[in-house]
Amino acid sequence: MLRKFIYRVGCLIRNPSIDKCYEALKESEFYSSEELHDLQQRKLTILLKFCYQHSAYYRKSFDKVGFNPLLEPINLDVLSKIPILSKDDLIKFNSEIHTTNSFKFKKKFFSETSGSTGQALTFYKDEVWDSYNRSSINRGLSWFSISPWDRNGYFWGFNFVFLHRLKTKLFDFLLCRFRLFSYSDNDLDKFLNKCKRARYLEGYSSMIYEVAKLANKKGVNLTNIKLIKGTSEKIYPHYSSETLKAFGQKIISEYGSAESGIIAFECPEGNMHLNEETCIVECIDGKAIVTNLVAMSFPTIRYDLGDYIELSDIECDCGRKHKVLKEVTGRVGKNIIGFNNKYPSLTLYYIFKNIALSSGLELTYRCEQSTIGFLTVYLEVEVTERLISLLDSEFGKYFKDDIKCEYVEKATVRVKGRKLKDFESFID
């Protein structure tokens, strides 16, 4: 098959370690909890020793707390000795964190991300780290009988600078993917026509949802899609009603970040399994604290990812013993500021969750605050008197009279060209 041949040649050139990494991940796929624990401990030992020898930042950080991984026995409990790392730290101490000045990697790639916080971060990703990341995605695809060279539709951003455009088109060709550039009728018709020959779709969940709604309006129904994978954004439950109708599949979740790699992937049983072979996830005060076990060039140990999460020890029917990420409940972000008090932006998650549970009304929303004491709530649906009553009642439980809400109906919740955020503050 030509697509497979092109993919394999590309891997040999860019990611020569990818086969070895993929085989290792498939081998441990059904490890017991004890075997996964032992594997993490071995990888953590290698990582901490390497960081002490080659990263000026971590050597200084470890010495400060009296921890020497070259002299002490290492188990997972030693992580509690190590200070939590913030994104500000990654930016401020970028050069000191990197191990590239001390250790010669055979191959590394330049990476740049701003993420949900808007803070620019650059770093070098070593080839084995990159191969593990790609292999983690490929292993998740394999759970749905999907191969990485299968034809796929891509919902992602696009740079219109000529050279970047050429580069994007080349990569899309090599990865056998096509993407949607706009929601115009012409582009949408072309995209949906290409979907007839695709095996899976992936990208921003809010974009997938919007296209599914438009496809349903046009009466398009595709049964050849075997997987829809949402990344980088929260997947609301009601997204699935539209994707099931249009494509016959619900959106499954892949969770991760550029700095931490793939953290969790949803299995066919609907549970998001932590990628325990490549990371350790702690939940501290509800926050995701992630240690990347395979990132050697730019180690992120006990990194505060900026998300609120819930973990679970449930036994999954799929047979995998990897811990389950029950939910990513929201971003750790700016506060909502009332006339007299401040409120965590996570409050919005509970408000709309309560509305869904009490009334069965699942709403897609985005909130903005530009003035103290006032909150603008953008909603896709028509704002009826009944809905206003529901919203006022639920907002009142949390904010009382400290916040005044303005509801904007039939709004475009997703800002074009940007990741969907449930809350943005423009107050300094």
RAMOMO-V389823 format. One record per residue. RES is the residue in three letters. SS is DSSP state (2 for helix, 1 for strand, 0 for the rest). BURIAL is 1 if it has 16 or more other ideal C-beta (glycine too) atoms within 10 Angstrom, else 0. D_LAST is the distance of its C-alpha to the last C-alpha in Angstrom with 1 decimal. Layout:
[[RES;SS;BURIAL;D_LAST] [RES;SS;BURIAL;D_LAST]]
This chain:
[[MET;0;0;55.7] [LEU;2;0;54.0] [ARG;2;0;50.4] [LYS;2;0;51.1] [PHE;2;0;52.8] [ILE;2;0;49.9] [TYR;2;1;47.4] [ARG;2;0;49.7] [VAL;2;0;50.2] [GLY;2;0;46.4] [CYS;2;1;46.0] [LEU;2;0;48.8] [ILE;2;0;47.0] [ARG;2;0;43.4] [ASN;0;1;43.6] [PRO;0;0;47.1] [SER;0;1;46.1] [ILE;2;1;45.0] [ASP;2;0;48.4] [LYS;2;0;48.7] [CYS;2;1;45.1] [TYR;2;1;45.9] [GLU;2;0;49.2] [ALA;2;1;47.7] [LEU;2;1;45.2] [LYS;2;0;47.9] [GLU;2;0;50.2] [SER;0;1;47.7] [GLU;0;1;46.7] [PHE;0;0;48.9] [TYR;0;1;48.8] [SER;0;0;49.0] [SER;2;0;46.1] [GLU;2;0;48.0] [GLU;2;0;48.5] [LEU;2;1;44.8] [HIS;2;0;44.0] [ASP;2;0;46.5] [LEU;2;1;45.2] [GLN;2;1;41.6] [GLN;2;0;43.0] [ARG;2;0;45.0] [LYS;2;1;42.1] [LEU;2;1;39.8] [THR;2;0;42.5] [ILE;2;0;42.8] [LEU;2;1;39.0] [LEU;2;1;38.5] [LYS;2;0;41.6] [PHE;2;1;40.5] [CYS;2;1;37.0] [TYR;2;1;38.6] [GLN;2;0;40.9] [HIS;2;1;38.7] [SER;0;1;35.0] [ALA;2;1;34.2] [TYR;2;1;31.0] [TYR;2;1;32.8] [ARG;2;1;35.8] [LYS;2;0;33.7] [SER;2;1;31.7] [PHE;2;1;35.0] [ASP;2;0;36.8] [LYS;2;0;34.1] [VAL;0;0;34.9] [GLY;0;0;38.6] [PHE;0;1;39.0] [ASN;0;0;41.4] [PRO;0;1;42.0] [LEU;0;0;45.1] [LEU;0;0;46.8] [GLU;0;0;45.6] [PRO;0;0;46.5] [ILE;0;1;43.5] [ASN;0;0;42.8] [LEU;2;0;39.7] [ASP;2;0;39.1] [VAL;2;1;38.3] [LEU;2;1;34.9] [SER;2;0;33.8] [LYS;2;0;34.4] [ILE;0;1;31.9] [PRO;0;0;28.2] [ILE;0;0;25.7] [LEU;1;1;24.1] [SER;0;0;20.5] [LYS;2;1;19.3] [ASP;2;0;17.8] [ASP;2;1;21.4] [LEU;2;1;22.9] [ILE;2;0;21.0] [LYS;2;0;21.3] [PHE;0;1;25.0] [ASN;2;0;26.0] [SER;2;0;29.2] [GLU;2;1;30.3] [ILE;2;1;29.9] [HIS;0;1;32.0] [THR;0;1;35.7] [THR;0;1;36.8] [ASN;0;0;37.6] [SER;0;0;40.1] [PHE;0;0;41.5] [LYS;0;0;42.9] [PHE;0;0;42.0] [LYS;0;0;44.5] [LYS;0;0;41.8] [LYS;1;1;38.0] [PHE;1;0;35.4] [PHE;1;0;32.2] [SER;1;1;29.2] [GLU;1;0;25.7] [THR;1;0;23.0] [SER;0;0;19.3] [GLY;0;1;19.8] [SER;0;1;17.5] [THR;0;0;14.6] [GLY;0;0;14.6] [GLN;0;0;15.5] [ALA;0;0;18.8] [LEU;1;1;21.7] [THR;1;0;25.3] [PHE;1;1;28.4] [TYR;1;0;32.1] [LYS;1;1;33.8] [ASP;1;1;37.4] [GLU;2;1;40.0] [VAL;2;1;41.0] [TRP;2;1;37.5] [ASP;2;1;37.1] [SER;2;1;40.5] [TYR;2;1;39.7] [ASN;2;1;36.6] [ARG;2;1;38.7] [SER;2;1;41.5] [SER;2;1;39.3] [ILE;2;1;38.4] [ASN;2;1;42.1] [ARG;2;1;43.2] [GLY;2;1;41.0] [LEU;2;1;42.5] [SER;2;0;45.9] [TRP;0;1;45.5] [PHE;0;1;45.7] [SER;0;0;48.5] [ILE;0;1;46.3] [SER;0;0;46.9] [PRO;0;1;44.2] [TRP;0;1;46.4] [ASP;0;1;46.6] [ARG;0;1;45.4] [ASN;1;1;41.9] [GLY;1;1;39.2] [TYR;1;1;35.7] [PHE;1;1;32.5] [TRP;0;0;29.9] [GLY;0;0;27.9] [PHE;0;0;30.0] [ASN;0;0;29.6] [PHE;0;0;31.6] [VAL;0;0;32.3] [PHE;2;0;36.1] [LEU;2;0;36.6] [HIS;2;0;34.0] [ARG;2;0;35.6] [LEU;2;0;39.0] [LYS;2;0;37.9] [THR;2;1;36.4] [LYS;2;0;39.6] [LEU;2;0;41.7] [PHE;2;0;39.8] [ASP;2;0;40.0] [PHE;2;0;43.7] [LEU;2;0;44.3] [LEU;0;1;42.5] [CYS;0;1;44.3] [ARG;1;1;41.2] [PHE;1;1;40.1] [ARG;1;1;36.7] [LEU;0;1;35.4] [PHE;0;0;33.7] [SER;0;0;33.0] [TYR;0;0;33.9] [SER;0;0;36.5] [ASP;2;0;39.9] [ASN;2;0;41.6] [ASP;2;0;39.3] [LEU;2;1;39.2] [ASP;2;0;43.0] [LYS;2;0;43.4] [PHE;2;1;41.1] [LEU;2;1;42.8] [ASN;2;0;46.2] [LYS;2;1;45.3] [CYS;2;1;44.2] [LYS;0;0;47.9] [ARG;0;0;48.7] [ALA;0;1;45.7] [ARG;0;1;45.9] [TYR;1;1;42.2] [LEU;1;1;38.7] [GLU;1;1;35.4] [GLY;1;1;31.7] [TYR;1;1;28.6] [SER;2;1;29.7] [SER;2;1;27.9] [MET;2;1;29.9] [ILE;2;1;33.1] [TYR;2;1;32.6] [GLU;2;1;32.2] [VAL;2;1;35.2] [ALA;2;1;37.2] [LYS;2;1;36.6] [LEU;2;1;37.7] [ALA;2;1;40.7] [ASN;2;1;41.7] [LYS;2;0;41.6] [LYS;0;0;43.9] [GLY;0;0;46.2] [VAL;0;1;45.7] [ASN;0;0;46.7] [LEU;0;0;46.9] [THR;0;0;48.7] [ASN;0;0;48.8] [ILE;0;1;45.2] [LYS;0;1;45.6] [LEU;1;1;42.0] [ILE;1;1;38.4] [LYS;1;1;35.8] [GLY;1;1;32.1] [THR;1;1;29.6] [SER;0;1;25.9] [GLU;0;1;25.0] [LYS;0;1;25.8] [ILE;0;1;29.2] [TYR;0;1;29.6] [PRO;0;0;33.1] [HIS;0;0;33.9] [TYR;2;1;33.4] [SER;2;1;36.8] [SER;2;0;38.7] [GLU;2;1;38.0] [THR;2;1;38.7] [LEU;2;0;41.8] [LYS;2;0;43.2] [ALA;2;1;42.5] [PHE;2;1;43.1] [GLY;0;0;44.8] [GLN;0;1;42.2] [LYS;0;1;39.1] [ILE;1;1;36.1] [ILE;1;1;36.3] [SER;1;1;33.4] [GLU;1;1;32.9] [TYR;1;1;30.0] [GLY;1;1;28.8] [SER;1;1;26.6] [ALA;0;0;27.3] [GLU;0;1;27.1] [SER;0;1;29.0] [GLY;1;1;31.4] [ILE;1;1;32.9] [ILE;1;1;32.2] [ALA;1;1;34.0] [PHE;1;1;36.2] [GLU;1;1;37.6] [CYS;0;1;41.4] [PRO;0;0;43.8] [GLU;0;0;43.8] [GLY;0;0;40.1] [ASN;0;1;38.8] [MET;1;1;36.2] [HIS;1;1;38.0] [LEU;1;1;36.1] [ASN;0;1;37.3] [GLU;0;1;38.6] [GLU;0;1;40.6] [THR;0;1;37.6] [CYS;1;1;34.9] [ILE;1;1;34.5] [VAL;1;1;31.9] [GLU;1;1;31.0] [CYS;1;0;29.2] [ILE;1;0;27.5] [ASP;0;0;25.7] [GLY;0;0;25.6] [LYS;1;1;23.9] [ALA;1;1;25.7] [ILE;1;1;26.8] [VAL;1;1;28.9] [THR;1;1;31.5] [ASN;1;1;32.8] [LEU;0;1;36.5] [VAL;0;1;37.5] [ALA;0;1;34.8] [MET;0;1;36.6] [SER;0;1;35.2] [PHE;0;1;31.5] [PRO;0;1;31.8] [THR;0;1;29.1] [ILE;0;1;30.4] [ARG;0;1;28.6] [TYR;1;1;25.5] [ASP;1;1;22.7] [LEU;1;1;22.5] [GLY;1;1;19.4] [ASP;1;1;21.5] [TYR;1;1;23.0] [ILE;1;1;26.7] [GLU;1;0;30.1] [LEU;1;1;33.3] [SER;1;0;36.8] [ASP;0;0;40.3] [ILE;0;0;42.1] [GLU;0;0;45.2] [CYS;0;1;44.8] [ASP;0;0;47.9] [CYS;0;1;47.4] [GLY;0;0;48.7] [ARG;0;1;45.9] [LYS;0;1;45.0] [HIS;0;1;41.5] [LYS;0;1;39.0] [VAL;1;1;37.2] [LEU;1;1;33.5] [LYS;1;0;33.6] [GLU;1;1;30.1] [VAL;1;1;26.6] [THR;1;0;24.8] [GLY;1;1;21.3] [ARG;1;1;18.4] [VAL;0;1;16.7] [GLY;0;1;13.1] [LYS;0;1;9.9] [ASN;0;1;11.0] [ILE;1;1;11.8] [ILE;1;1;10.9] [GLY;0;1;14.0] [PHE;0;0;15.2] [ASN;0;0;16.5] [ASN;0;0;15.8] [LYS;1;0;13.7] [TYR;1;1;15.5] [PRO;0;1;15.7] [SER;0;1;15.4] [LEU;0;1;19.0] [THR;2;1;20.0] [LEU;2;1;20.2] [TYR;2;1;22.8] [TYR;2;0;25.0] [ILE;2;1;24.7] [PHE;2;1;26.0] [LYS;2;0;28.4] [ASN;2;0;29.9] [ILE;2;1;30.4] [ALA;2;0;32.2] [LEU;2;0;34.4] [SER;2;0;35.3] [SER;2;0;35.9] [GLY;0;0;36.3] [LEU;0;0;33.7] [GLU;0;0;31.6] [LEU;0;1;28.6] [THR;0;1;26.5] [TYR;1;1;23.0] [ARG;1;1;19.4] [CYS;1;1;16.5] [GLU;1;1;13.3] [GLN;1;1;10.8] [SER;1;0;9.2] [THR;1;0;10.1] [ILE;0;0;10.4] [GLY;0;0;13.9] [PHE;1;0;14.6] [LEU;1;1;15.2] [THR;1;1;16.9] [VAL;1;1;19.6] [TYR;1;1;21.5] [LEU;1;1;25.0] [GLU;0;1;27.9] [VAL;0;0;30.5] [GLU;0;0;31.7] [VAL;0;0;30.2] [THR;0;0;33.3] [GLU;2;0;33.8] [ARG;2;0;34.7] [LEU;2;1;31.5] [ILE;2;0;29.4] [SER;2;0;31.4] [LEU;2;1;30.7] [LEU;2;1;27.0] [ASP;2;0;26.7] [SER;2;0;28.9] [GLU;2;1;27.0] [PHE;2;1;23.5] [GLY;2;0;25.1] [LYS;2;0;26.4] [TYR;2;0;23.0] [PHE;2;1;20.8] [LYS;0;0;23.7] [ASP;0;0;22.5] [ASP;0;1;19.0] [ILE;0;1;17.7] [LYS;1;0;19.1] [CYS;1;0;19.8] [GLU;1;0;20.8] [TYR;1;1;23.1] [VAL;1;0;23.6] [GLU;0;0;27.0] [LYS;0;0;28.7] [ALA;0;1;25.5] [THR;0;0;25.2] [VAL;0;1;23.2] [ARG;0;1;23.1] [VAL;0;0;21.2] [LYS;0;0;23.8] [GLY;0;0;23.8] [ARG;0;0;21.1] [LYS;0;1;21.4] [LEU;0;1;21.1] [LYS;0;1;18.1] [ASP;0;1;18.4] [PHE;1;1;14.8] [GLU;1;1;11.7] [SER;1;1;8.2] [PHE;0;0;6.4] [ILE;0;0;3.8] [ASP;0;0;0.0]]
